[in-house]
């Protein structure tokens, strides 16, 4: 049965701006009531806010394709990210080339370095006492983990922050020329300086010199852009997750206390945090033919946004969805890492990073307190903080 598509009116909130960008969840709730797919005329995007419908978009890769671009801006006139912006059979070839490097045994080899990073980060946080949790906790962990994985050592932490931020924001609505310039700077550094002297055991060497452990990646741009996407996207998303997690525990101190008492809950806590505040607000797909989604006809050539942040708060899937519940039994069904053939390749490393960081912090931090006004990023794709002033209250006997 076909239903009439809903369209946002000029007087409706724009989820890409203003209060709806800063605090999207009440607006997500309202949008879910408007229908399974809602057209945003001012943006030219079909928004899909419900969990089941977002799953359909992400899984039906023949109808909702990635090869025309997975950002708000399509892939016309720019180099594509091969893992993200391809469809079978090209995607199948690329994924097979990369999958062995992200197998459980391979990622497990990084555990010692990741756990050592968690200890060092917690040491600094406790020594300082009052910190910007973005700079001291959320950003250093993925910086170090991705360096361990890829073998790439950037010029500075500040430069890497700017580059990883630009990777996403260069393709957003109202992207500035500065974002494009920073992204080009990152890719130029990767070609000119980054790949020089990569350790043979590093993922960077395996991609660029071998085309993946089993080969398969084409020489030149395909190899370079595959490495670039793993390097830059893996930093921003995990950093966003850690910052969101600390903020959530400030708002829900009972859940932090529960985690301190029950460290066995940490793996499930990571999943609940991904559901509660998905780092990526939205993933985009395109249609090449008219397609039906939950009874709504979506035309050919449409840009369709699976709203991960909204799907994680859909009460049809997650009862009492606005409550942070570290014991939630279906938390792992979240869509924060995507789904199906485009399920995030680096998600085992991201889980290891956040699990290691929470393990170390629960041992030594009694609670987090606000030490100033947090600043949310204006990114229309990532849900993250630019600044998160925090006071770290240690447990008795804990020292930096």
C-alpha positions, 0 to 999 in steps of 0.5 A: 500500500502506497502512502502519501509522502510527507514534506517539511514546511518552511515553518518546520524546524530545519534539522541541519541548523539552529536548536534542532542541530544542537539538541536534535532528539525532541525534533527526531521524535516529532519527525518520526511521527510525520512518516517513514520517509519525510522530504526536506524541500529546502535541503533536497533530502529524504529523511528516514528517522525510524529504526526499521526503515533506516535498516532497510535503507542501509541493507538494501544496497541495490536500491539505496546505493553508495557508489554515488556518494554517502555524504550530503554532497554527492561524489561528482567531481571528487575522489571517492572513498573506495570502502564507503562509496562503492557498490558490488562487485567493486565493493566486494573486491575492496572489502575482501582485500581489507577484511583480513587486516581487521580480523579479531586476531589482527586487532587483538595485536593492538590491545597492549598499545591501546591499553597503555594509551588508556593508562597514559591518558587517565594519568594526565587527566587525573594529574590536571584535575580540570580538563577539556575532555575532548583534548585530554581524553576523547581525542588522544585515544583514537589518535594513538590507536589509529597510529598503531594501526596504520603506522601514520604519525601526523605533524601534530595532534592539533593538525590531525583534529583539523584534518579529521574534522574536515574529512566529514565537513567538506561534504556537508551543507554550507561547507566552507572552502577552508574545509576543502583546503584542509582535506586537500592538505591532509591528502597531500601530506599523506602522499608526500610525507605520511607514507615515507618510512611506514613500518612493514607490519603497518596497515598503511604499508600493507594497503599501499605496497601490497593492495591489502593482505590478499591483494585486490586493491588497484594501485594508485588512487584506490589504495591511497583513498582507502588508507585515507578513509580508515585513517581520518574517519576512524579518528573523528568517530571514536573521538566523538563517541568518547566525548559523548560518553563523558557528557552522558555520565555527567548527566547520568551519574547513577550510570557511572556509579553502576559502571564503577561497581559493575565493570562487567557491564563495560562492553554493553555500556559501549553499545548503549552509548553508541545507541544513545548518542550515535557519533554519525547523525546520518548516513546518506544513500542515493536512488537510481530508480523509483523505490518504495520505502514503507509505502512511500514512493521515493523518486529516482535520483533522490538523496536519502538520509538514514538518520542513525541518531533518530533510529537509536531513539526509536521507541519501537526498537528501544523501550524508554529510548531517552533513558541511558541504561547500561543494562539494556539487553538489545543495545547492540542492535544500534545502527551507529556502525551502519549495517550490512555490507557497509558495516564499519570495518574498524568497529572492533578497534573502536570498541577496544578503544572505548572499552579500554578507556572506560576500564581505566577511568572506572578504576580511578575516577569517582565522577566527572563534574562540569567545569564550564560550558560545553561547546557542541560542534556545528557539524551537520554529520557528526554529533560531537563536542568541540570543547567539554570542560570537565573536573575529574574527581579521583577515587580515594588513593587514585593519582595521576 
